[in-house]
Amino acid sequence: MCLGVPGRVVAVEGDIAQVDFWGVTKPVRLDVVDAPVAPGDYVLNHVGFAIRRIPAEEIGETLALYDELLRRAGPDDLMAADVASELEATK
Amino acid sequence: MSELARMKFRDPARAAGLEDALAMQAKALGRSEPVSIMHVCGSHEQAIARFGLRAAFPPELDVVMGPGCPVCVTDVPEVDEAVALALQGVRIATYGDMLRVPGTSRSLADVRAAGKNVDVVYGAAQAVELARKVDEEVVFFASGFETTAVATAAVLLAGVPANFSILSAHKYIPPVMEIVAEMPGSKIEGFLAAGHAATITGWAVFQRFVERHDTPVVVAGFEPLDILAGLVRLVEIIGSGAPRVENMFPRCVTRDGNREAQDRLWRVFEPQGGRWRGIAHVPNGNLRLRDEFAAFDARRRFDIDMSSLWDHAPPVLVAQCQCGDIMAGIASPHDCPLFGHECTPDAPIGACMVSAEGTCKIWHQYGGHPDLRQIRRRA
């Protein structure tokens, strides 16, 4: 429950961003994000809210864990399940 | 998947370098007993177990999980409040992991099976949506540390329907670190703080702890390399004898954290002392809705009658559950006679076997032997 998930902002409309998570676009709320976001930015998301705009030069490091989880995870993988729950929270 | 197949590192050369550095730093401490480091995050334990990281730890180092599972530390009376509300006909919305957390005599899953309305949601916003669709009272039974409490606060500030209220079991991590550090028998010499919680609070929040307890804190991310790098630095600081806070996750964590998020968190919640299941009373460890939001506080909106739940004795095996000591870092799941026998993810006795962030569930799920050194000893 404390593992946020990064995604790439596709569009921003008011307090909602459309964010791409590995090919799936979902709405994420921007109420509490720490800096203004624009399309192309990466944000860290937690239970439906962006909590951090991730500096572009550091995104490779950040995505690596999730790539690994999404590519290799089996059905019993707790970390991958947490990532899936996080994405469900964004509807 | 075999144990070795889990040991995939994005950058094997860097992983090997960190493993060597960790061994060197730990050996340099020159101890006869291993040095104990505690992390306070279920996601850290998942990563350590999933990637078999304990195999890369030198024998001079013990890394234990502390009270880092918000579902697990939700206290029995808090579950009883939610169960009683459901029995009173109120609709409960909560995170899936909360369903099977034991109350005194019943869990939310029990009363749901008995026909009461208990809905699983993935977040506070979905609980609000549910309330908008129905006429009846909806109570969001909210668990989670500061990272998750921010979302609950933001949802409330954005406006909620009149039939929505919150039963807060939200908890705040910094105060419980003080409690664990002061526990009799605690051998913890350093803390690895969770990167995403610190994204909200910032790393400076730990400075007071370091000064009071002379114990260093290193903020770390969740990738295997992040965790190894965090541990290397933590052991190095322990060896230096000059405790301090160090941020090893600067791509997400800043000195002061996310002020927007903190502003919302503290506008809606105030810290209050309360019991954490199996651990202790934690001063300022619980997050209570401020008086301005009393109308949305389920504890003040409803007369919650828990007396019927106390007519039944808890199941006998509960007395043997070691969750409290495990979350305090004093015991490991292998010290519990129930672990993997009477207590399994399909039939959990204690909260640590219920939640995906609980130490027992993580150890059970990843083979029960997340420390590859133990496997090698057996081989």
Interface residues (C-beta under 8 A of the other chain):
Chain A: M1 C2 L3 G4 R29 D31 V32 V33 D34 L44 H46 V47 G48 F49 I51 R52 I54 P55 E58 E61 T62 A64 L65 E68 R72 G74 D76 D77 L78 M79 A81 D82 S85 E86 E88 A89 K91
Chain B: M1 K8 R10 C41 G42 S43 Q46 A47 R50 G68 P70 V71 Y95 G96 D97 Y122 G123 A124 A125 Q126 S143 G144 F145 T147 T148 V150 A151 A154 L157 A158 A194 H196 A197 T199 I200 F222 E223 P224 R251 C252 N258 R259 E260 A261 R264 A356 E357 K361 I362 Q365 Y366
